[in-house]
């Protein structure tokens, strides 16, 4: 039993780490992104905050899939969403696809 508690605690801690890492790591690229796509200050703010907008929605709605499909399946899909979002953000060719990818990552 203690082994399972440790694993779930570790999973939760790593999820918190990933959220913090994702929130902070964008600061290293944000000026380059703004210059690359010639973003206005308003669009720059939306692009940088899009993951946080997704997080708000994901937090509000996150209990539903957990109740319906269980913790494991939900965590698996969150990991998949996060991975797809990370790859999509890295390959984004315009600000709108970047915003969408970051928002989806925030949902997870």
Residue frames as a rotation matrix with the C-alpha (Angstrom) as fourth column:
UNK 1
0.564 0.826 0.000 0.00
0.826 -0.564 0.000 0.00
0.000 0.000 -1.000 0.00
UNK 2
0.446 -0.467 -0.764 2.80
0.167 -0.795 0.584 2.42
-0.880 -0.388 -0.276 0.86
UNK 3
-0.598 -0.682 0.421 4.37
0.499 0.093 0.861 1.73
-0.627 0.725 0.285 -2.52
UNK 4
-0.086 0.676 0.732 1.20
0.964 -0.128 0.232 2.86
0.250 0.726 -0.640 -4.32
UNK 5
0.797 0.354 -0.489 0.96
0.514 -0.822 0.243 6.00
-0.316 -0.446 -0.838 -2.19
UNK 6
-0.055 -0.911 -0.408 4.56
0.188 -0.411 0.892 6.83
-0.981 -0.028 0.194 -3.06
UNK 7
-0.654 -0.193 0.731 3.93
0.718 0.145 0.680 6.34
-0.238 0.970 0.044 -6.79
UNK 8
0.329 0.846 0.420 0.80
0.893 -0.423 0.152 8.51
0.306 0.325 -0.895 -6.78
UNK 9
0.688 -0.169 -0.706 2.60
0.328 -0.796 0.510 11.16
-0.647 -0.582 -0.492 -4.74
UNK 10
-0.425 -0.905 0.015 5.47
0.323 -0.137 0.936 11.11
-0.845 0.403 0.351 -7.21
UNK 11
-0.371 0.387 0.844 3.05
0.922 0.041 0.386 11.35
0.115 0.921 -0.371 -10.15
UNK 12
0.719 0.687 -0.107 1.33
0.695 -0.702 0.155 14.35
0.031 -0.186 -0.982 -8.56
UNK 13
0.374 -0.668 -0.643 4.64
0.200 -0.619 0.759 16.03
-0.906 -0.412 -0.098 -7.80
UNK 14
-0.638 -0.630 0.443 5.87
0.536 0.049 0.843 15.53
-0.553 0.775 0.307 -11.36
UNK 15
0.078 0.750 0.656 2.62
0.962 -0.230 0.148 16.94
0.262 0.620 -0.740 -12.72
UNK 16
0.847 0.190 -0.496 3.11
0.392 -0.854 0.342 20.04
-0.359 -0.484 -0.798 -10.58
UNK 17
-0.111 -0.969 -0.222 6.71
0.244 -0.244 0.939 20.28
-0.964 0.050 0.263 -11.75
UNK 18
-0.531 -0.058 0.845 5.65
0.836 0.126 0.534 20.09
-0.137 0.990 -0.019 -15.40
UNK 19
0.578 0.788 0.211 3.04
0.799 -0.599 0.048 22.79
0.164 0.141 -0.976 -14.89
UNK 20
0.694 -0.380 -0.611 5.60
0.127 -0.772 0.623 25.09
-0.709 -0.510 -0.488 -13.27
UNK 21
-0.380 -0.887 0.264 8.23
0.401 0.099 0.911 24.27
-0.834 0.452 0.318 -15.87
UNK 22
-0.213 0.389 0.897 5.83
0.974 0.006 0.228 24.94
0.084 0.921 -0.380 -18.74
UNK 23
0.814 0.561 -0.152 4.78
0.579 -0.806 0.124 28.24
-0.053 -0.188 -0.981 -17.20
UNK 24
0.543 -0.678 -0.496 8.35
-0.050 -0.616 0.786 29.44
-0.838 -0.402 -0.368 -16.70
UNK 25
-0.226 -0.766 0.602 10.13
0.586 0.387 0.712 28.02
-0.778 0.513 0.361 -19.75
UNK 26
0.432 0.459 0.776 8.14
0.900 -0.273 -0.340 30.14
0.055 0.846 -0.531 -22.20
UNK 27
0.866 -0.095 -0.490 9.79
0.074 -0.946 0.314 33.26
-0.494 -0.309 -0.813 -20.76
UNK 28
-0.119 -0.992 0.043 13.06
0.134 0.027 0.991 32.31
-0.984 0.124 0.130 -22.46
UNK 29
-0.642 -0.093 0.761 11.45
0.727 0.240 0.643 32.30
-0.242 0.966 -0.087 -25.89
UNK 30
0.268 0.945 -0.188 8.78
0.795 -0.327 -0.510 34.96
-0.544 -0.013 -0.839 -25.59
UNK 31
0.207 -0.225 -0.952 10.76
-0.281 -0.946 0.163 37.89
-0.937 0.234 -0.259 -27.01
UNK 32
-0.852 -0.524 0.011 11.95
-0.183 0.317 0.931 35.77
-0.491 0.790 -0.366 -29.93
UNK 33
-0.444 0.780 0.441 8.38
0.854 0.517 -0.053 34.64
-0.270 0.353 -0.896 -30.61
UNK 34
0.426 0.613 -0.666 7.14
0.405 -0.787 -0.465 38.23
-0.809 -0.071 -0.583 -30.49
UNK 35
-0.151 -0.572 -0.806 9.80
-0.548 -0.630 0.550 39.35
-0.822 0.525 -0.219 -32.97
UNK 36
-0.869 -0.230 0.439 9.40
0.150 0.722 0.675 36.29
-0.472 0.653 -0.593 -35.23
UNK 37
-0.328 0.842 0.428 5.68
0.945 0.286 0.161 36.81
0.014 0.457 -0.889 -35.78
UNK 38
-0.835 -0.067 0.546 5.64
0.166 -0.977 0.134 40.59
0.524 0.203 0.827 -35.29
UNK 39
-0.118 0.854 -0.506 3.09
0.891 0.316 0.326 40.39
0.438 -0.412 -0.799 -32.49
UNK 40
0.055 0.264 0.963 1.33
-0.243 -0.932 0.270 43.39
0.968 -0.249 0.013 -31.02
UNK 41
-0.785 -0.369 0.498 1.54
-0.540 0.014 -0.841 43.68
0.304 -0.929 -0.210 -27.24
UNK 42
0.059 0.894 0.444 -2.05
-0.950 0.187 -0.251 42.39
-0.307 -0.407 0.860 -26.91
UNK 43
0.743 0.202 -0.638 -1.47
-0.494 0.809 -0.319 39.36
0.452 0.553 0.700 -29.16
UNK 44
-0.315 -0.925 -0.214 1.83
-0.333 0.319 -0.888 38.72
0.889 -0.208 -0.408 -27.41
UNK 45
-0.600 0.157 0.785 0.03
-0.797 -0.027 -0.604 38.61
-0.074 -0.987 0.141 -24.07
UNK 46
0.525 0.851 0.032 -2.63
-0.830 0.520 -0.202 36.24
-0.188 0.080 0.979 -25.41
UNK 47
0.480 -0.408 -0.777 0.00
-0.372 0.707 -0.601 33.93
0.795 0.577 0.188 -26.91
UNK 48
-0.602 -0.796 0.066 2.00
-0.363 0.200 -0.910 33.78
0.711 -0.572 -0.409 -23.69
UNK 49
-0.621 0.417 0.663 -1.06
-0.731 -0.002 -0.683 33.32
-0.284 -0.909 0.306 -21.45
UNK 50
0.019 0.725 -0.688 -2.91
-0.861 0.362 0.358 30.81
0.509 0.586 0.631 -23.64
UNK 51
-0.465 -0.227 -0.856 -1.65
0.119 0.942 -0.314 27.84
0.877 -0.248 -0.411 -21.63
UNK 52
-0.992 0.110 -0.054 -2.93
0.035 -0.172 -0.985 29.46
-0.117 -0.979 0.167 -18.45
UNK 53
-0.319 0.927 -0.197 -6.34
-0.946 -0.324 0.010 30.01
-0.054 0.190 0.980 -20.05
UNK 54
0.001 0.259 -0.966 -6.40
-0.442 0.867 0.232 26.31
0.897 0.426 0.115 -20.87
UNK 55
-0.822 -0.374 -0.430 -5.41
0.214 0.496 -0.841 25.50
0.528 -0.784 -0.328 -17.31
UNK 56
-0.762 0.610 0.219 -8.38
-0.577 -0.486 -0.656 27.43
-0.293 -0.626 0.722 -15.93
UNK 57
0.130 0.837 -0.532 -10.79
-0.953 0.253 0.164 25.56
0.272 0.486 0.831 -18.23
UNK 58
-0.172 -0.286 -0.943 -9.07
-0.178 0.950 -0.256 22.23
0.969 0.123 -0.214 -17.54
UNK 59
-0.979 -0.202 0.007 -9.28
-0.030 0.109 -0.994 22.77
0.199 -0.973 -0.113 -13.79
UNK 60
-0.452 0.882 0.135 -12.97
-0.834 -0.364 -0.415 23.58
-0.317 -0.300 0.900 -13.96
UNK 61
0.464 0.703 -0.539 -13.84
-0.871 0.472 -0.134 20.61
0.161 0.531 0.832 -16.16
UNK 62
-0.395 -0.822 -0.410 -11.18
-0.744 0.548 -0.382 18.09
0.538 0.154 -0.828 -15.08
UNK 63
-0.587 0.199 0.785 -13.32
-0.615 0.520 -0.592 16.22
-0.526 -0.830 -0.183 -12.60
UNK 64
0.440 0.870 -0.221 -15.74
-0.803 0.270 -0.532 14.99
-0.403 0.412 0.817 -15.25
UNK 65
0.356 -0.293 -0.887 -13.34
-0.618 0.639 -0.459 12.70
0.701 0.712 0.047 -17.17
UNK 66
-0.740 -0.639 0.207 -11.87
-0.559 0.416 -0.717 11.45
0.373 -0.647 -0.665 -13.90
UNK 67
-0.318 0.718 0.619 -15.31
-0.664 0.297 -0.686 10.44
-0.677 -0.629 0.383 -12.63
UNK 68
0.620 0.673 -0.403 -16.34
-0.737 0.324 -0.593 8.96
-0.268 0.665 0.697 -15.97
UNK 69
0.669 -0.410 -0.621 -13.14
-0.336 0.578 -0.744 7.18
0.663 0.706 0.249 -17.08
UNK 70
0.838 -0.369 -0.402 -11.04
0.545 0.532 0.648 6.89
-0.025 -0.762 0.647 -13.89
UNK 71
0.700 -0.613 -0.365 -7.79
-0.264 -0.698 0.666 8.42
-0.663 -0.370 -0.651 -12.72
UNK 72
-0.153 -0.854 0.497 -5.44
0.268 0.448 0.853 6.27
-0.951 0.264 0.161 -14.77
UNK 73
0.061 0.238 0.969 -7.16
0.990 0.111 -0.090 6.79
-0.129 0.965 -0.229 -18.10
UNK 74
0.949 0.313 0.021 -7.49
0.314 -0.947 -0.074 10.51
-0.003 0.077 -0.997 -17.42
UNK 75
0.463 -0.855 -0.233 -3.80
-0.249 -0.378 0.892 10.83
-0.850 -0.355 -0.388 -16.51
UNK 76
-0.227 -0.515 0.827 -2.86
0.657 0.546 0.520 8.90
-0.719 0.661 0.214 -19.63
UNK 77
0.374 0.458 0.807 -4.88
0.914 -0.329 -0.237 11.23
0.157 0.826 -0.542 -21.87
UNK 78
0.946 -0.125 -0.299 -3.52
-0.010 -0.934 0.358 14.29
-0.324 -0.336 -0.884 -20.07
UNK 79
0.058 -0.993 0.104 0.00
0.038 0.106 0.994 13.05
-0.998 -0.054 0.044 -20.81
UNK 80
-0.181 -0.049 0.982 -0.87
0.928 0.322 0.187 12.48
-0.325 0.946 -0.013 -24.46
UNK 81
0.791 0.531 0.303 -2.44
0.597 -0.779 -0.192 15.95
0.134 0.332 -0.934 -24.74
UNK 82
0.734 -0.570 -0.369 0.59
-0.154 -0.669 0.727 17.51
-0.661 -0.477 -0.579 -23.11
UNK 83
-0.218 -0.845 0.489 2.99
0.382 0.387 0.839 15.70
-0.898 0.370 0.238 -25.44
UNK 84
0.077 0.339 0.938 1.00
0.997 -0.025 -0.073 16.61
-0.001 0.941 -0.340 -28.56
UNK 85
0.946 0.313 -0.084 0.81
0.320 -0.944 0.079 20.20
-0.054 -0.101 -0.993 -27.36
UNK 86
0.383 -0.883 -0.272 4.56
-0.063 -0.319 0.946 20.39
-0.921 -0.345 -0.178 -26.80
UNK 87
-0.409 -0.513 0.754 5.36
0.686 0.372 0.625 19.03
-0.602 0.773 0.199 -30.27
UNK 88
0.330 0.650 0.684 2.72
0.929 -0.352 -0.115 21.22
0.166 0.674 -0.720 -31.91
UNK 89
0.894 -0.047 -0.445 4.01
0.135 -0.920 0.368 24.32
-0.427 -0.389 -0.816 -30.09
UNK 90
-0.017 -0.999 -0.045 7.52
0.060 -0.046 0.997 23.59
-0.998 0.014 0.060 -31.32
UNK 91
-0.622 -0.189 0.760 6.36
0.701 0.299 0.648 23.12
-0.350 0.935 -0.053 -34.91
UNK 92
0.411 0.866 -0.286 3.87
0.637 -0.497 -0.590 26.02
-0.653 0.060 -0.755 -34.99
UNK 93
-0.428 -0.542 0.723 4.25
0.902 -0.300 0.310 28.18
0.049 0.785 0.617 -38.08
UNK 94
-0.327 0.334 0.884 1.97
0.068 -0.925 0.375 31.00
0.943 0.183 0.279 -36.98
UNK 95
-0.855 -0.068 0.514 0.74
-0.459 -0.363 -0.811 32.54
0.242 -0.929 0.279 -33.77
UNK 96
0.088 0.986 0.140 -2.77
-0.976 0.058 0.209 31.07
0.198 -0.155 0.968 -34.02
UNK 97
0.512 0.023 -0.859 -1.57
-0.086 0.996 -0.024 27.46
0.855 0.086 0.512 -34.16
UNK 98
-0.617 -0.780 -0.107 0.85
0.122 0.040 -0.992 28.28
0.778 -0.625 0.070 -31.33
UNK 99
-0.567 0.497 0.657 -1.98
-0.810 -0.483 -0.334 29.68
0.151 -0.721 0.676 -29.19
UNK 100
0.498 0.804 -0.326 -4.15
-0.745 0.589 0.314 26.64
0.444 0.087 0.892 -29.93
UNK 101
0.159 -0.531 -0.832 -1.34
0.159 0.846 -0.509 24.22
0.974 -0.051 0.219 -29.07
UNK 102
-0.837 -0.504 0.214 -0.53
-0.086 -0.265 -0.960 25.99
0.540 -0.822 0.178 -25.81
UNK 103
-0.205 0.859 0.470 -4.22
-0.962 -0.265 0.066 26.13
0.181 -0.438 0.880 -24.87
UNK 104
0.607 0.411 -0.681 -4.59
-0.383 0.901 0.202 22.38
0.697 0.138 0.704 -25.42
UNK 105
-0.302 -0.797 -0.523 -1.49
0.287 0.447 -0.847 21.78
0.909 -0.406 0.094 -23.31
UNK 106
-0.787 0.063 0.614 -3.05
-0.529 -0.580 -0.619 23.89
0.317 -0.812 0.490 -20.58
UNK 107
0.285 0.955 -0.084 -6.19
-0.808 0.287 0.514 21.77
0.515 -0.079 0.854 -20.65
UNK 108
0.465 -0.191 -0.864 -4.10
0.245 0.966 -0.082 18.80
0.851 -0.173 0.497 -19.58
